[in-house]
Amino acid sequence: MEEESQTLELEDIPGEILLRVFIWLSPLELFRCMLVCSRWNQLLQENIFWRRYSEKKWDFLHPVDERSTTWKRYFKERSVCMSTDLKS
């Protein structure tokens, strides 16, 4: 009996697994990943990902009113504030 070789395609990897990998990347690497394909871009637009990413980066989070902003925007704004504080 011949053994069939199975090839795993990138599209076969579940989104939840990809998000678990993405959480370890730097912000610059994440934004580059958004350019890889529309699926990755869509995954990296999810609000829950940016909340988890922010929680991983900072121990304390200010409450976010999800009706008026997104966690991605929160992450960007806080990152800018933190880098400005470090330069002062």
C-alpha positions, 0 to 999 in steps of 0.5 A: 500500500502506498502512503499518501503524502499530505501537504498542509497549505497555509490556508488550512491553518485555523485562524485561532492558531495563527492568532496565537502565533501573531501575538508573539510578533512585534507591532511592525511584524504584525503590520507587515503580516497584514499585507501578506493576504486578505485572510491575515489582514482580516484576522489582524483587524479583529478587536479581540486580537488587539485586546489580547495583544495589549493585555500581553504588552501592558499589565494595566489597561485603561477601560476602552469604550468599544462603541467609540474606539477599537483595541487596535486604535488603543494600542496605537495611541498608547504605543505613541504615548509610551514612546513620547514619554521615553524620549522626554 
